[in-house]
Amino acid sequence: MAGLLGPSFPALPASRIRTLPTPLSPTSLPAGICHQRNLNGRARTAHKHQACRSLVSGAAATEPTTAEEGKKLTIGESPRPVFPFSSIVGQDEMKLCLLLNVIDPKIGGVMIMGDRGTGKSTTVRSLVDLLPEIKVVVGDPFNSDPEDPESMSMDVRERAARGEPLPVAATKITMVDLPLGATEDRVCGTIDIEKALTEGVKAFEPGLLAKANRGILYVDEVNLLDDHLVDVLLDSAASGWNTVEREGISISHPARFILIGSGNPEEGELRPQLLDRFGMHAQVGTVRDAELRVKIVEERARFDRDPKGFRESYRAEQEKLQRQITSARSSLASVQIDHDLRVKISKVCAELNVDGLRGDIVTNRAAKALAALKGRDKVTSEDIATVIPNCLRHRLRKDPLESIDSGLLVIEKFYEVFS
């Protein structure tokens, strides 16, 4: 794994930082600032969308007017820095699963489970700097793909059908945090009350699922998520669309996202239905080596003293990893996997009594993504051996009397079949 990710990395910070600078894009920035007064008469500053309406299934969806207005707020802003991904040492399993999902989003996301304080959230949020750019329709709140009708919102699809030119811009893949206390309206979207009162129109205000379309949706402590939000995620993950029924408005918009979750198994298990939706499962543990723990503490202290300088010291490694990811995404379609390897993968899944075919599909996709990351155009049995425990571990039926780790069971069966 060290060779895969480049040169040996410095240490991973042991503490978890809760920072995530959301990539600035025209669809995520308020377009203007207005001064309002509250009930006590005190002046306060509020961000207000100078919005226009976009007709979606008979309802209006609010959206920024121009990219230039959104860019005005970037001047003078200093987003809180995140720890560089390339500076994280250890936890190779978790890092590999994250990279493979960035290369091929169709893998289906990652579930990261492990001890508290092992850098799960830090590693996921550090992925922001490495995310590649995608093409989106300017002004569309759903990050519609201008080249794929299946990834377009209803409004953009109607405009394309009429032959209207679609303004296109390149923006980084968005990472959206889903807080545990979020309401269903905030997640799915709701009625724009301000427009309803001021203009008398039924306007739809997109939620977090709209922002996460074609991006990443991250849920920290996912095993503590409320059941009703779990059901919403299950519906969107299954269909790739989010349907909202509110106050006489019926809206459907694309919601295809990489679902990343993290949690501590001591705080409770995930519902099997949600666990099966994650393409890969990574386990992380606490570092036991004393020297390495000291190095982690020192690196954390360096970052706290001078975040900008610390990030600058890893700029070369970050750029190298970015180029590696970009190259892998472009060459992924040309990677081949032999028929006999596909048969053996399915045989492993069958003999482990894995329910459904998601295990077969995800293992094939992850192996091809790993081969692309290594710069090859053909999958080897070593690639499959690397990814198959993460693809099948969480799909095995649990035996309360079984003490062996499910990942070891997968490895044993792999060598039995592939020998």
C-alpha positions in Angstrom: 0.0 0.0 0.0 2.9 2.4 0.8 4.1 2.0 -2.8 0.6 2.6 -4.1 0.1 5.9 -2.4 3.6 7.2 -3.1 6.4 7.8 -0.7 6.1 7.1 3.0 3.9 9.6 4.8 4.3 11.4 8.0 2.1 10.6 10.9 -1.7 10.7 11.2 -3.1 13.1 13.8 -4.7 11.2 16.7 -7.3 13.8 17.5 -10.3 14.4 15.3 -10.9 17.8 13.8 -14.4 18.8 12.8 -13.5 21.1 9.9 -14.6 20.9 6.3 -14.1 23.8 3.9 -16.9 23.2 1.5 -15.6 23.8 -2.1 -16.8 27.2 -3.2 -19.0 27.0 -6.2 -21.7 29.3 -7.8 -24.4 26.9 -6.5 -23.2 26.9 -2.9 -22.5 30.6 -2.3 -25.1 33.2 -1.4 -25.3 35.8 -4.1 -25.7 38.9 -1.9 -25.6 40.2 1.6 -28.4 42.3 3.0 -28.9 44.0 6.4 -32.1 43.2 8.3 -33.5 43.9 11.7 -34.7 41.4 14.2 -37.7 41.6 16.5 -35.7 43.6 19.1 -34.7 46.2 16.5 -31.1 45.3 16.4 -29.3 45.2 13.1 -28.0 41.9 11.9 -26.3 40.8 8.7 -27.8 38.0 6.7 -27.0 36.2 3.5 -29.8 36.4 1.0 -30.1 34.6 -2.2 -30.8 36.9 -5.1 -32.6 34.1 -6.8 -34.4 33.4 -9.9 -36.9 30.6 -10.4 -36.3 27.4 -12.3 -39.4 25.4 -13.1 -39.0 21.8 -11.9 -42.0 19.5 -12.2 -44.4 22.4 -11.9 -42.6 24.1 -9.0 -39.9 26.8 -8.8 -36.4 25.9 -7.5 -34.3 28.7 -6.1 -30.8 29.2 -7.6 -28.0 31.8 -7.8 -28.2 34.2 -10.7 -24.6 34.4 -11.8 -21.3 32.9 -10.9 -19.6 36.3 -10.7 -21.9 37.3 -7.8 -20.9 34.2 -5.9 -17.2 34.8 -6.5 -17.4 38.1 -4.7 -17.5 36.5 -1.3 -14.4 34.5 -1.9 -12.3 37.7 -1.7 -10.8 38.0 1.8 -12.2 34.6 3.0 -9.8 32.2 4.6 -11.5 28.7 4.8 -10.4 26.7 7.7 -7.6 24.4 6.6 -7.9 20.6 6.7 -5.1 18.1 7.3 -3.4 17.0 4.1 -4.4 13.5 2.9 -0.9 12.7 1.9 0.4 13.4 5.4 -1.7 10.7 7.0 0.4 7.6 7.8 -1.1 4.2 8.5 -4.8 3.4 8.1 -4.0 2.2 4.6 -7.2 0.2 4.3 -9.4 3.2 4.9 -7.3 5.5 2.6 -7.4 2.9 -0.2 -11.2 2.5 0.0 -11.7 6.3 -0.2 -9.4 6.7 -3.2 -11.0 3.8 -5.1 -14.4 5.5 -4.6 -13.2 8.8 -6.0 -11.8 7.0 -9.0 -15.0 5.0 -9.6 -18.1 6.5 -7.8 -20.2 3.6 -8.9 -18.5 1.4 -6.3 -21.1 2.7 -3.9 -19.3 4.4 -1.0 -17.4 3.4 2.1 -18.4 2.5 5.7 -15.5 3.2 8.1 -15.8 1.6 11.5 -13.2 1.8 14.3 -12.1 3.1 17.7 -12.7 6.7 18.6 -9.9 9.0 18.0 -8.3 7.1 15.1 -8.7 9.8 12.5 -11.7 8.6 10.6 -13.3 12.0 10.2 -9.9 13.7 9.7 -9.1 11.3 6.8 -12.5 11.7 5.1 -12.5 15.5 5.3 -8.9 15.6 4.1 -10.2 14.0 0.8 -11.6 17.4 -0.2 -8.3 18.7 -1.6 -7.9 15.6 -3.9 -11.4 15.7 -5.4 -11.3 16.1 -9.2 -13.4 18.6 -11.3 -16.6 17.8 -13.0 -18.7 19.7 -15.6 -22.0 21.2 -14.3 -24.7 23.4 -15.7 -24.2 26.9 -14.4 -26.9 28.1 -12.0 -28.5 24.7 -11.6 -28.8 23.8 -7.9 -28.7 20.1 -8.6 -25.2 19.9 -10.2 -26.7 18.6 -13.5 -24.4 16.9 -15.9 -24.6 18.7 -19.3 -23.7 15.6 -21.2 -25.9 12.9 -19.4 -29.7 13.3 -19.6 -30.0 10.8 -16.7 -28.1 13.2 -14.4 -30.1 16.3 -15.4 -32.7 18.0 -13.3 -36.2 18.3 -14.9 -35.7 22.0 -15.8 -32.3 21.4 -17.4 -33.7 18.4 -19.4 -36.6 20.6 -20.7 -34.1 23.3 -21.7 -31.9 20.8 -23.5 -35.0 19.3 -25.3 -35.9 22.8 -26.5 -32.4 23.2 -27.9 -31.4 26.0 -25.6 -27.6 26.4 -25.0 -26.6 25.2 -21.6 -23.8 27.3 -19.9 -21.2 24.9 -18.6 -18.6 25.3 -15.9 -16.0 23.1 -14.2 -16.2 22.7 -10.5 -14.7 20.4 -7.9 -16.8 17.4 -6.7 -18.7 18.6 -3.6 -18.5 17.0 -0.2 -21.6 17.6 1.9 -21.8 16.9 5.7 -25.0 15.4 7.0 -25.4 16.4 10.6 -27.1 13.9 13.0 -29.6 16.5 14.0 -30.7 17.4 10.5 -34.4 17.5 9.8 -36.0 15.6 7.0 -36.9 18.9 5.3 -33.3 20.1 5.4 -32.1 16.8 3.9 -34.7 16.4 1.2 -35.7 20.0 0.5 -38.7 22.0 1.4 -40.9 25.0 0.5 -39.2 28.4 0.1 -41.3 30.3 2.7 -39.8 33.7 1.7 -40.9 33.3 -1.9 -44.3 32.0 -0.9 -44.9 35.1 1.3 -43.3 37.8 -0.9 -44.1 36.6 -4.4 -47.0 34.2 -3.9 -45.4 31.3 -5.7 -44.7 27.7 -4.7 -40.9 27.6 -4.8 -38.8 24.6 -3.9 -35.7 25.1 -1.8 -33.2 22.3 -2.5 -31.8 20.3 0.4 -28.6 18.5 1.2 -29.4 15.6 -1.2 -29.5 18.1 -4.1 -26.2 19.6 -3.1 -24.7 16.1 -2.8 -25.8 15.0 -6.3 -22.7 13.8 -8.3 -20.7 14.4 -5.1 -20.0 12.9 -1.7 -22.4 12.7 1.2 -20.6 12.2 4.5 -22.3 11.0 7.7 -20.2 11.0 10.8 -21.5 8.6 13.5 -23.8 7.1 11.0 -24.8 4.4 13.4 -26.5 7.1 15.5 -28.5 8.5 12.6 -32.3 8.6 13.1 -34.3 5.9 11.4 -36.4 8.3 9.3 -33.2 9.8 7.8 -31.9 6.3 7.2 -35.0 5.5 5.2 -34.5 8.7 3.1 -30.9 7.7 2.4 -32.0 4.2 1.5 -34.6 5.5 -1.0 -32.2 7.9 -2.7 -29.3 5.4 -2.8 -31.5 2.7 -4.3 -33.1 4.9 -7.1 -30.6 7.7 -7.5 -33.5 10.2 -7.3 -35.0 12.2 -4.5 -38.8 12.7 -4.5 -40.3 15.4 -2.4 -44.0 15.9 -1.7 -44.6 19.1 0.2 -47.7 21.4 0.3 -49.1 20.5 -3.1 -45.6 20.4 -4.7 -44.2 17.2 -6.2 -40.6 17.3 -7.2 -38.1 14.7 -8.3 -34.4 15.5 -8.8 -31.3 13.4 -9.3 -29.5 12.4 -6.1 -26.6 10.2 -7.1 -23.8 10.5 -4.5 -20.9 8.6 -2.9 -22.2 7.7 0.6 -19.4 7.7 3.2 -20.1 6.9 6.8 -18.0 6.6 9.9 -18.7 5.3 13.4 -17.7 3.5 16.5 -19.0 0.0 16.8 -19.3 0.4 20.5 -22.1 2.9 20.0 -24.3 0.5 18.1 -24.6 -1.5 14.9 -26.0 -0.3 11.6 -29.3 -1.5 10.2 -28.5 -4.3 7.7 -30.4 -2.5 4.9 -28.2 0.6 5.2 -25.0 -1.4 5.7 -25.6 -3.3 2.4 -25.8 0.0 0.6 -22.1 0.8 1.3 -19.9 -0.6 -1.5 -16.9 -1.1 0.8 -16.2 -1.5 4.5 -13.0 -0.4 6.2 -11.9 -1.2 9.7 -9.5 1.1 11.6 -7.7 0.5 14.8 -5.6 2.5 17.3 -1.9 2.8 16.7 0.0 0.8 19.3 3.6 1.6 18.5 4.9 4.2 21.0 7.3 5.9 18.6 4.6 6.3 16.0 2.2 7.7 18.5 4.8 10.3 19.5 5.3 11.2 15.9 1.6 11.7 15.5 1.4 14.1 18.4 4.3 16.1 17.0 2.7 16.3 13.6 -0.5 17.5 15.1 1.4 20.1 17.1 3.1 21.3 13.9 -0.3 21.6 12.2 -1.8 23.6 15.1 1.1 26.0 15.2 1.1 26.8 11.4 -1.6 25.1 9.4 -0.7 27.0 6.2 3.0 26.1 6.4 2.2 22.5 7.3 0.0 22.1 4.2 2.6 23.8 2.1 5.2 21.2 3.1 3.0 18.5 1.6 2.0 20.4 -1.5 4.2 18.2 -3.8 2.8 14.9 -2.4 -0.8 16.3 -2.7 -0.3 17.3 -6.4 1.3 13.9 -7.2 -1.7 12.1 -5.7 -4.1 14.4 -7.6 -2.4 13.6 -10.9 -2.5 9.9 -10.0 -6.3 10.0 -9.4 -7.0 12.0 -12.5 -5.0 9.6 -14.6 -6.8 6.6 -13.1 -10.2 8.1 -13.7 -9.4 8.7 -17.4 -8.0 5.2 -17.9 -10.6 3.3 -15.9 -12.8 2.5 -18.9 -9.9 0.7 -20.6 -9.1 -1.6 -17.7 -10.0 -5.3 -18.4 -10.7 -8.2 -16.1 -10.4 -11.8 -17.4 -13.5 -14.0 -17.5 -12.0 -16.7 -15.3 -11.2 -14.1 -12.6 -14.9 -12.9 -12.7 -16.0 -16.5 -12.3 -13.7 -17.0 -9.3 -15.0 -13.8 -7.7 -18.6 -15.0 -8.0 -17.6 -18.4 -6.7 -16.1 -16.8 -3.5 -19.4 -14.8 -3.1 -21.5 -17.9 -3.6 -19.5 -20.1 -1.2 -19.6 -17.4 1.5 -23.5 -17.2 1.1 -23.4 -13.5 0.3 -27.0 -12.3 -0.3 -27.6 -10.7 -3.7 -25.2 -9.7 -6.4 -23.9 -6.4 -5.0 -20.8 -8.2 -3.6 -19.9 -9.5 -7.1 -20.4 -6.2 -8.8 -18.5 -4.1 -6.2 -15.6 -6.5 -6.1 -15.2 -6.3 -9.9 -15.4 -2.5 -9.9 -13.0 -2.0 -7.0 -10.4 -4.4 -8.6 -10.6 -2.4 -11.8 -10.2 0.9 -10.0 -7.2 -0.4 -8.1 -5.6 -1.6 -11.4 -6.2 1.9 -12.8 -4.7 3.5 -9.7 -1.6 1.4 -10.2 -1.4 2.4 -13.8 -2.3 -1.0 -15.4 -4.9 -1.9 -17.9 -5.5 -5.4 -16.6 -6.7 -6.7 -13.3 -4.6 -9.3 -11.5 -5.5 -11.7 -8.7 -3.4 -9.6 -6.3 -5.7 -6.6 -7.0 -8.7 -8.8 -6.1 -7.0 -10.1 -3.0 -6.5 -6.5 -1.9 -10.1 -5.3 -2.3 -12.3 -8.4 -1.7 -12.2 -8.3 2.1 -13.5 -4.7 2.1 -16.2 -5.5 -0.5 -17.6 -8.6 1.2 -16.8 -8.3 4.9 -20.0 -6.5 5.8 -22.2 -8.7 3.6 -21.6 -11.9 5.4 -24.4 -13.3 7.7 -23.3 -12.8 11.3 -22.9 -15.9 13.5 -23.0 -14.9 17.2 -20.8 -18.0 18.0 -18.1 -17.1 15.4 -15.1 -15.3 17.0 -13.0 -14.9 13.8 -13.1 -11.6 12.0 -15.3 -11.7 8.9 -12.5 -10.2 6.8 -10.3 -13.2 7.6 -13.1 -15.5 6.5 -13.2 -13.8 3.2 -9.4 -14.0 2.7 -9.4 -17.7 3.6 -12.1 -18.4 1.1 -10.3 -16.3 -1.5 -7.1 -18.4 -1.3 -9.1 -21.5 -1.3 -10.8 -20.6 -4.6 -7.9 -18.8 -6.3 -5.3 -21.4 -5.5 
